[in-house]
Amino acid sequence: MTPLFTNDAVVLGILLGILAFVFQTSHSEKPFWQKFYKYVPSLLLCYFLPSVFNSLNIISGEQSKLYFVASRYLLPASLVLLTLSIDFKGIVRLGPKAIIMFFAGTLGIIIGGPIAILIVSSFAPDIVGGVGNDAVWRGLTTIAGSWIGGGANQTAMKEVFEVSDAIFPAMIAVDVIVANIWMAFLLYGAGITDRIDSKLKGDT
């Protein structure tokens, strides 16, 4: 089905309008918006509202070329600007904690899939079975690729490990559902970092 807006210039304008709306209201002095953003992180809305527009077929992430342009040009430029404000001295002061967290996250993505297959196979081997290109482990490589490098990396893993078209849609569904749920928790947690640090006795 053709979305309501197909012109990328219009789609870009809509997305920028959403960001401007969220930015403006999140800094509003009105009591309603202050209470609203006390419970709903602004960053979450920046993800949620475009997804609603996509679900309502107002815009289409599949047909638009904005992702390619943003991922190839805008994202690298944004990352450069972001790294300019990094407090390297502060990172050094974190000591081994930051290094442990980094390697723990990396290791979790690398071995998380095999461990999950091993655990599930002990009581439900049919779920994680499959042979040849339909093997579940092949599908999990696309999820790991997505979590490491996004959609482009996921597609690359599909080609490298020859994941069948029969199992790939299921992996996409798992990726989207799990990633969005986890992202919601992370974005919500970003808005209550002080309370989390207080409960966990965090020192940074």
Secondary structure, 3 states (H helix, E strand, C coil): CCCCCCCHHHHHHHHHHHHHHHHHHHCCCCHHHHHHHHHCCHHHHHHHHHHHHHHCCCCCCCCCCHHHHHHHHHHHHHHHHHHCCCCHHHHHHHCHHHHHHHHHHHHHHHHHHHHHHHHHHCCCCCCCCCCHHHCHHHHHHHHHHHHHHHHHHHHHHHHHCCCCCCCHHHHHHHHHHHHHHHHHHHHHHHCCHHHHHHHHCCCC
